[in-house]
């Protein structure tokens, strides 16, 4: 059985503990590896290594840091297919989808390559007689990222390229469900010339998470995962005096107005709902059909959902792969069972799907349910699977009210040909990322990613300009260089500009 180790001080290590976790192949349903799970001693070792590395890396010139970033970008770009295959084998998503994930992560690396410009401060000349003021930003120290299984390359890449470019040392605690991609990334950083200890991979479960949240030498924590865990991470890390950004769950709505191009809309919604088996925090999981759009939209969704090609991620014809674990499969099917019992109409039923040759795989077919109401579990909970529900309302105003009543505020979309309706929608919804005829409005790397309400704990979004702000602290310097002979008399009143 292959063992996946930590990456500490620039090399693989099994650490001091004897706990192991199973790593599955979701398509076959068989265990393919085991991953070491960190204890407190492993965490202490990882952080000590990072602290030692930070003392030198923080003083590296912007030119030196940028050269490492550019080298890392070239190495990662040359190994996209290798990363995609590893993601598919442990997560289950189609290789084509995994390649897209890697490319989106690569975009953040490219953004971080511009760090000399991003860290430029401000200068004000002669704010008072002979006095100038300038500002600059400095790294925090050792920072950590705790990331989910659904994007094992992209989500960590929202964090570590920016953190490292800013001069920090970074400790990554990836999901123990699909850990191998993080080890490949660590090797790429080493090949790019990053000093040992600046990038660390620490595998583990809650024991490792709590050790990171409590560790006195970790200055900041970035987290992406479910809302209950995001809330926990934010509370515990904040109590330990850390800077925290904790991105939580979602229930992303797509509002479809009667004037929308329904053929185009249906195709977009199907891809957004069932891509990656719905295991995306930006997946569309609730369609809000307005007035006369409902019946033809449901018919179009039914036709497309029933024709999705489900299979192993390595199959070139696969459009949707399995879910990540047997537990996830059973949980998703349970939601559909309870939804039908609560009165929802099951339009497409994927509960009993079997993929020939992969009978033990963790497969759930596309599920489409109509007539869902706001009090149903199908609507209130983040299912995180290939389940799309349809709610019906009479007006755009009612649709906006439904979205704003949700505790989640990650992403949303409206499909319409009316600019007036789109403008009203984007101004009135209490959601952080909005698509206009775009179902998954994930911003590019030079903007920042983040939701509102229970989809974000902390005051800064991730990557982009807010990522630079998160991983640095500002200093403002006011300076005078007197030319007179002899001491200048000090003033005892509060200083003012003169």
Phi, psi and omega in degrees: 000124179294138179249129178262119187262172170288167170236103184230135179057034173084015181205160177290146176207145178276349180075192187261343184273166179245009179280144180223151175240151180276138173246121187258159164261107187297332181287324181266336184079013184247148177289135181244347181196172169233149182240137178290144181245123188289147169249188183298321181296321177297318179297316178299318179297316181297316182289322177300317178299318180292321178298315179298318181291325182298322184302328178269319184296325182296334180266356177297141182294159176300325178296316180296316179297317183296322179297320176296318180298315179296320178296317178298321179299316181293319179295314181297318179298325180283348183239027180302313183295322178295315177298317182298320180295319179295318178300312182299319183293328183257330178270316181111344184294158179300146181302321179298321177292320179296322177299318178299321177299314181297319180297319179293326174293322179298328179297326177289323175301316179297321175299315182293337176298341178269024187300328178302321178288320185291334181264005179297134178268194180245157178219132176237120182272138170057052177290336171214178184298111179073016184240132176240159176226137173219160180233154173206168184239144180233153181293161182278321185138233174270126179235157185231151174234131177244115194236158186269173182284337195285338175223079188290348173250312188295311184294314173302327179288345171292341188250296195294325179297320181290314181300315182291318178300327180283354176104008179272164165261140190238130175249118180258126171249092181282173174296137177286354179282326180219073190272347191293326181300323180295327178291323175297318180297320178299317178297323179294319177299317180297317179296329180285350178101010178291130181301145179304137178095343179287328174237124183233142173243120181239110181277152177165181180246216184296330179302314179291321179300310181296323178297322178292315183296329184265346190293126184292342182264007173258122188273333185207152180228130171251137183221143169225129181176206182285160181297316179300320180286324176300317178297317179298313180300316182297315181295312187289316180291323178296320178297334177273007175083019183265154167282136188224135163234119184232107181269127185258204188278190186204157165220088190275126181263146168238118179268130180241117180269158182300335182273004179288153171285101190292328178294312177299314184298314182299317179297318179295319182291321179298315179296320183288331182275322190250350173301140182057029180055030179074007182270060178225138177289346177252011177296146170280120180242350180223120175261130177251103182270126184262120172055237189286355178289339194297302187298309179295329179293315180298321178297319180291321178295319180300312182300316183285320181296321182291343184257004181295133179274112181257133180185188179294146184298333182283347179283125184297337181272353184290131173259331179219127181266193178284172169274173198285327182217166175296322178298318178298317178302312183293324179295317180296314179298323177299321177297317180295317178304312183290328177295317177296319179296331180278354175115002177287148179269120181275106184274318175230128186246113180251016187291327186255025182294134172235130179262117182305133181085351181224046186296337179267000182290164184267063186263138168228127178283168177303134177240130180234126182232134179250167178068025179281143181242159189298340181271353181285146175305324179305329182264320187285331187261149172278105186282324178060054179199183185280062182233119178244128181245149181242126173248150182242131177226168185267331187220163174298320179302318179294322179296316178298319178298321179297314180297316184290338177281345180288142177289345180268153178209045184279291180223159176202167181211155172230138177246117185196161171254008182258115177295326180295316179295319180297319180293319177299316182298309185292335179276333189257338181285142180263068184222146186280329184229126191233135176248136172252105188059023176232116189281332180236086187277060176285121183293155173292166189297334182275002163250177180250151184255130176172150180257190178243175174055226184283007176267358178206128172244125187116170188252007180230138174282180190253153187046187181063198182302323180289333174294318176299316179297320183296320186269010179221162171241147181266146169235143176238127184246127174249124189229147173223141178234086186293147182250351183288149173283136179089162183291147176268133182296137178277152178256140181263356177269165181299133186295138176228163178282129181227000000 
